[in-house]
């Protein structure tokens, strides 16, 4: 088990290999379909993004509301393929990691290799367990999207597996 303190650096990314189990600590941003669509449209219009994604790791999640005494409710990963049409543009803008579940398409993998990016798989069906790793959240953009807004999560020992490393090697069935 590798303990990784975020943000990711190129050296950390190059040392991560498909199949490695990791515990991530630091901060990540979140976003799902609707937020990705908005970010992509801004990129297409060459307009500034509401969040600096340079060096960030994004978690594909729509967290449930928090119960008293908790930072967030259940926060399991969503299917990553839904972000595939937007991911290469975000990777070209400096995104360094993605967390989700499921396979990615060839265009995303090629963009990962080009931009030295890693894709982590979080455990589907373990939303309540994962939420225990999220210590604090804040809303960054698109509050009108509710659970699909862009948040910053402050995490400690967030469990994940390197599903696709920066060389394109994958543990996922394509």
ABEGO torsion letter per residue (X at the ends): XBBBBOBBBAAAAAABBBGBBBBBBEBBBBEBAAAAAAAAAAAAAGBBBABBABGBBBBBBBBBBBBBGBABBBBBBBBAAAAAAAAAAAAAAGBABBBBBEBBBAAAAAAAAAAGBBBBBBBBGAAAAAAAABABBBBABGAAAEAABBBBBBBBGBBBBBABBAAGBBABBX
